[in-house]
Amino acid sequence: MLNVNRNVKSKDITIPSPIMGLNRKDSLAAMNPLYAVRMDNYIPMDSYVELRPGYSLYYGGTTPVRTLAAYHYPSNDHFFGIWNYKIWDITNASSVEDLGVTLTNDYCQTVQYKNYMYFMNGTDTPQAFYVDGNNEAHIGNWGFTGTGLSGSKIVSGAVSHEFLWFVEKGTLKAWYTSVAGSISGTLLDFDLSQIAKWGGELVAIANWTIDGGIGIDDYTAFITSEGEVLVYYGSNPSDATNWSLKGSYKISKPIGYRCVLQYQGDLVIICQDGYFPMSKALATANSGDSLVAFSDNIRGLVIERTSKNKNKPGWQGVIYTKKGYAIFNVPVAQQFEQHVINVNTGAWCRFTNIRSFCWCLFDDNLYFGSDDAIFQFDDGNSDNGTQIEGVVEQAFSDFGVPNIKKVTLAGFDGTREHLHLVRLL
């Protein structure tokens, strides 16, 4: 028999905002009321929630913009976009410049070392952009050679211990500069096929900073398509006394060549079952101290998306430090959505109605490439003139009264800390 308390005539209840964010892990009955079962275009901040910012037009084009890249040089930064199989200098939106390079694939990965930025896509010879001592800009073939090297197979790159590293597409082979600090010249191969236990191909290389308890150490991490991460310690891969395998870690399979997000030394890897900080793989006392929380709370959503869309281009992560959150771009059918985390609290939400092929920070502002334009995010309160629609479905709450109750009135109290007031009868 249901218990009905007839002594209480009415009661006002204030419901706190769902600052713990989106939860796609727990059952509704067991979920903390500060979670939300749906949280679209609302961001859980430290003590309140707010509607996400909008975006405005930066540059209008005619074809999809699939790559954005920022180049940094004293008093001469450059902003690049790739569309229509060309590299464009878009630093000044009113005078966009065709750099005269023709590509066969608009999806490029980039890496900058010193004053050189390399564009790589696994089908074309990599291109190198640089600004010389006279402050003049140049672009041309990357200038590297090596025994058995096919430049058109280079698909991504990284910098670790003053060495440039490159990934050869479709193999477990990496290439590195024969001399530390080089920006052209000879590359040497580093073949991981005898080391990798699960095969596959190399998809990314990254510098990984680890606090081992007695100081900060920099490692070089090689990530394969099968989710194996081979970690090497040392500063010179050509010196056997200064280069050794530290360990092999197994995570879920990574997605794409833009699968690595670096944040304050840690590596966050976009995997088929979530966004995985490499610090979680360490069997040490501080293995849970990553500044970017693991995506357990939205694991169900991530798996749902990766199961059908893992082979589609557009997966990417970016840290937007100005607002304190990380954005993971997710292709969904013919659309896109973004999984967003407050890096201070670990609370998640989802952005919708942002059709983005790529993201990039330039001069601390965040941009994304779309079907026929480049937009600046966090610029205005509308999506280029369209109203932003946000939806929040908060987790179950008994309002502090375990009896049968009737809601007679609900209203917004005008603050971001509380969503609304409820009057019970």
N, C-alpha and C positions, 0 to 999 in steps of 0.2 A: 504494500500500500504506500502511495506517495505521501510524503509529509508536507502539509500545507500550514504555514505559520500565518494565522489570521490576525495576529496582534500587531504586525507591522503594516501600517497604512501606506507609507511612501518613504522613499529614501533616495537621495541623490548620490550618484557614484561618479567619480572622475576616473577615466581610463587613461593611463599613461601611454605615450606614443610607443610604437614597436621599435625601440632603439636597438634591439638585438637582431633586427633585420629578417631577411627571408630565410625560411626553414623548409627544406624539402627532404628532411631526414626523419624527424620524429613524427609519431602519429598525432593526430589532432587532439586526442584525449590527454596525451602526455606532454603536450607542448606548453612551454612557458608562455603566459599571456603577452610577454614583451616581444615575442616573435610575430611574424606575419606569414601566412600561407601563400600570400601573393603580395608582391611589392614592386609595382611597375612605375618607374619614373619618379619615385620618392627615394631619397637617400637617407639612411639612418646615420645621423651624426652622433657625437658623443653623448648628448643629452636631449636631442630632439630629432625630428625628421623634417626634411624640406623637399620641395619639388625640385627636380633637377634643373640646371640652367639650360638655356636654349642655344641656338647657333645662328650664325649669320653668314652670308655669302662672302667668301674671300676672292674667289676667281671662278668665273663661269666659262666652261669649255663646251665640247661637243661629244666626247667619248669618255668612258669610265677611267677614273684616276686610280691606279692600282698600287702605286708606290709613292710615298713621301719620305724625304730625308732631309736632315738638318746638318749643315757643315759649319764648323766653328773655327774661326781664325781671328786674331786680334783686329778689331775694327773693320772686319770684312767677312761677316757671316753670310752664308748663302742658304737658301731654301730651295729644294728641288722637288719636282713632281714628274712622274712618268706616266704618260698616256699616249695613245696613238703610236706606240712603238718608238717614242722619242723621249729624250731626257730634256726637261725644261727647267730653266732657272726662273723660279717664281718668287724670288725675294721681294720684288716690287710687283704687286698684283696688276698695276696699271701698265707695266712694260715687261711682260713675260717674254723670255728669250729662248729660242730653240738653240740648243748647244751643238746641233749638227751631228748627233749620234743616232744611228738607226739600229733598233733592236728587233728581235723576233719574239720577245716575251716581256710583257710589262711588269711582271712580278719580279722585282729585284731585291736582293739583300744588300746591305751596305755596311762598311766598317771604315772608321777613320783612325788613322795613325799619323801623328805629327800633323803636317799640313796636307796630307793626301787622303782622299776618300775614294774607296773602291766600290764599283757597282757590279754585282754578280747575279746571274740568273740561271746558270747551268746549261745554257744553249748558245750564248754569245761570248766572245772574248771579253773578259772584264775590262771595264773602263776606269780610268783614274782621273779624278778632278783635283786640282791643287791651285793654290795661290802662291806666286813666287815672291822673292824679296822685294820686287818693285810693286807689289800689291796688284799684280795682274793675274787674271784667272786663265787657266788652261784645262783642257780635257783631251784624253787620248788613250790608246791601249796601255794596259797596266804596267808593262815593262818587265815582267818576270819570265824567266825560262827555267827549265829543269829537265833532267833525263826522264823520258816517258811522260812528261807533263802535257796534257791537252787543256789549254786554257779555257776552252768553251765548256768544259765540264765543271768548272769551279762555280759553286752555287752559293756559298756563304763564307764568312770570314770572322776572325776575332783577333784580339791582341792579348797576349799573356807573357809576362816577364820580358817585355820589350821585343818579343818576337811576333811577327805577323803570322797567323795561321789561316789556312784555307781548306775548305771541304770539297773533295772531288765527288760529284754527284754519282750515285749508283754504285759506290764502292765503300770500303772501310778504310780508305786511304786519306790521310791528311797531308798537307804540304806546309812547310815553314821556311822562313828566310834563313839562309846559311849563316848569316851574321846578324847578331842582335842589333836592332835599331835601323835595319835596312828598309827602304821604301821601294826598292827595285833591285833587279839582279837575279841571283840564282836561288831557286827553291829546292829543298830536299824533301823526299817523301818519308812519311811516317805511317807504316802499314800496320793496322790494328787487326788484320784478319787472323793472325796467329794468337791473338790475345782475347778477342771477343768470343764469349762462350755461346752466344745465341745467334750469331750471324747478323744478317740484315745489312744495312748500309749506315754510314755516318751521316747524321743530319745536322749536328751543331757542335761547336767548340766554344768554351767559355772559360773565363778566369773566375775562380771560386775562392773567396776569402773565408777562412775558417779560424775561429777562435778555439784553439785546442786546449785551453786552460792555462797554458804557459806563454801565451803570446799569439799574435796574429800571423797566420801562414797563408800564402797564396798558392793555389793549386791550379792545374790545368785540367778541365773536365771535357771528356769526349763522350757525346751522347749518340747512341745508335737508335735506329728505327724500331728495334725490339725492346727498348726501354732499359738497355744496359748503359750505365754510366761508369766509364773508366777514368779514374782520378790519378793523375801523376803529380809527384812532388819533385821540385827542382827548378832551376832557372835556365838550364841549357840542355835541350833535347839531344844535342850532339855529343854530350859528355856523359858517359855511363856512370861516372862517379857523382854526377850532379843531376841525375834524372832517374826516377824509379817509380814503379807502379805502387801507389798508396793503397788502392782498394778498388773493388768492383761492386757496384750497387745496382740492384734491380728495382726498377719502378715500372709503372704502367707505360705503355707505348706512347711516345710523344707524337704530336700532331704538327706536321709541316716543318718548313725550314725556319719559320719565325717562332719557334716553340719556346725560346728562352727569354725570360724577363729578368734583368739584373737589378737588384735593389739593395743598396747598402751592404754589398759584399755577398749576399745570398743569391742563389739562383732559383727562380720560380719557373717550373717547367709545365707547359700546357700538355696535359696527358689525356688519355681516353677516359679516365675516371676522375679527373679533377685537376686542380692547379696545385702543383706539388713543390714546396720548398725543399731544396736538396738538404738543408740542415736537418730535416726530419729523418733523413736516411742514416744519420750518424748515430751510432750506439754509444752516446756520451750523455753525461748528466744534463747538458744544456741543449740537447737535441730538439727540445720543443720551444726554443726561444726565438724562432724566426719572427721578424717584424711583420711579415705578411702571413696571415693565418691560413692554414690549410682549409680547403673548400669542403669540409665534411658536411656542413649544413646545407649545401646546395648540390651535393654529390648526385642525387637523383636527377636533378635538372641537367647537370653536365653530361651524365651518361646518356640521358634521353637525346641530347643534342649530338653527341659524338657518335652514337650508334648509327645515325643516318647521314651525318654531315662531315665526318672526319676527313674525307678525301676532298672536300671543297676548299678552295683558297679563301683566305681572309682571316684565318685564326692568327691572333696577335695579342700581346699584352703591352700596356703602357702605364707608367706611374705618373699621376697628375699631382705633383707635390704641392701645388698651389692650394688645392682643396683637400689634400690628404686622403685620396683614394686611388686605387688601381682599377683599370678598365681592361677587361678581356673581351676582345671582339669575337663574335660567334656567328658564322653563317648558318642560316636556318632556311631550308628550302630555297625560295627565291628572295628571301629577305635576310636581315641581319638583326641580332640583338646583342646587348653588351651585359656581361656579368660584372658587377661593380662591388668592390669591397672597401670599407673604411679600414685603412691600414692600422689605425690606432686601436680600434675595438674588435676587428674581425667580423663586423656585421656586413651582410650581403644584401644587394637588391638587384634589380634588372632594369636596364634601359630599353625602351622600344621606340620604334619609328625613327631610328637613326640608321639610314642605309649607308654603311661605311665599308669600303674595301680595305682601308688602311688608316693608321693613325700616326701622328708625329708631333713632338714638342719642338717648337721653334721660338726662341727668345721668351721662354717660359709660357708661351701661349700654346694651346692644344688645337690641332687641326685634324680633319679627316677628309679622305678622298671619296667621292660618291660617283653616281652614274655619269654626270657631265659637269661636275663642279668640285671645287674645294671649299669647305666650310670651316669657319672658326668656331670651335665649341666654347661654351661658357661666355657667350657674347650676346646678351639680351635675354629676355624672358619669353621668347617664342622660338619656334623652329623655322627660322627664315620667314616669319610672318604667320605661321600656322600655330594655333594654340596648342600648348603641351597638355596632354591628358595623362593624369596619374591615377593609379588604382591601388588601394591598400585593403587587403582582407586580413584583419588581425586574428590571431589565434583565439581559441575558445577561452572565455572567462565566465566564472559563475558570479561575478560582481561582488564577491565576498559574502554571498547569501546562498547557501546550499539548497534552498527550498525552491518550489515552483514559484515563478515570478512573472510579472507582466510588465513589459516596457511601455510606458505611456508617453515618453518624450525623450528625444535625443537631439543634441545640438553641439556645435563646435564652440569651444570656450575662448577662441581667439588667440591661443598660444601654440607654439610649436612643440612644447613639452607634453601637451595633452591633446589627444585627438578630439574627444568630445565628452560631454556630460550625459548621463543617463538617469532618468527618473523611473524608479521601480514602484510598482503597486502590489 
